[in-house]
Amino acid sequence: MSEQARPYPVLMETLDDIGERTDTTLRCIDHEPEVWESRMQTTCECLSKAGILDNLERRHAEDRLGESIYKRFPVQTRSVLTVAHTLMDRGLFTEQALRDKMSSVRARLEEK
Amino acid sequence: MAKHHGDGHHDGHNAFDVSSKVSEFEILELAVRELAIEKGIFSAEDHRRFAEWAEGVGPHGGSKLVAKAWSDPAFKQRLLENGTEACKEVGIDWLQPTGVGTPSDYTFFYVLENTPQVHNVIVCTLCSCYPRPVLGMSPDWYRTPSYRRRMVRRPREVLAEFGLHLPADVEVRVHDSNQKSRFMVMPMRPEGTEGWSEEQLARIVTRDTMIGVALPRADRTSDAGSLAEQAR
């Protein structure tokens, strides 16, 4: 299945939360990974082991998408953007399903 | 009797801030994971098992290997001859966490010894292959096309960006990782560490020294520290 060349709006909306990439040198883009980043790498391993999205294939997609339609995002967001983008491209879930799931997750995590 | 915590602290820890905003990426990650679990692609238990493994690996594994090799010539020989087997002597099993490794990690592992004439550095031009069982998760910059593309073409220029300036008579060898082969650099033991224990030595063998973009020093115990030094 071919890759959608346009970014998904549901993913572009997250840019407001993290801000555009600002790195200028290799060293300044080294940072302590946040918990969600480590969890995302684990999700990538599970997807690869399940034969849904091979790690090497994902890394190539990260390069392709991260240097083009999601270029404004910081490097550490590439895995989650690429996985979400690719799984929607492949019809594993729709953009609306992702949006709905994000709403329910947000409501749970922000519960006071 | 319940303790009073009116000052917002509990045994020196700050109370949980209920007003803190949840990151949209935290939400996105969890949403993608839950959708995958609902579709039956993997289970929450699969995810927990991989997460537990990932949390246990880090550069401390590689630091132990190097410190032991510096202290024990026979171990050093075994490490250079069969890295995967020698790893077991410090408790690192490349077959974890599934019995066949992770989908991207069970490969041949080679340790590259630096000498006064040769400096080694690792890269993955193809993607971001990295010896995770011994170094943990790769730094962000290691995965960038900027590092991967330029390290194989102009290694001295890239090393200089990390503050590493090597003499012209030192040969720089760049090792390109791939799906079958992973590498780690064994730096030279620095001066001023005579008589040190393996624990002391391990503290100066930082992640960047095992990638090859920094050199260990007796007074350097953190890659972040060297960044601060450079900024001064």
Interface residues (C-beta under 8 A of the other chain):
Chain A: L11 E13 T14 D16 D17 I18 T25 L26 R27 I29 D30 H31 P33 E34 V35 W36 E37 S38 R39 M40 Q41 T42 T43 E45 C46 L47 S48 K49 A50 I52 D54 N55 L56 R59 H60 E62 D63 E67 V75 Q76 T77 R78 V80 V83 A84 L87 L92 F93 A97 L98 K101 M102 V105 R106 L109 E110 K112
Chain B: V18 K21 V22 S23 E24 F25 E26 I27 L28 E29 L30 A31 V32 R33 E34 L35 A36 K39 I41 F42 D46 H47 F50 A51 A54 E55 T98 T102 P103 S104 L126 C127 S128 M137 P139 D140 W141 R143 T144 P145 S146 Y147 V158 E161 F162 Q179 D223 L227
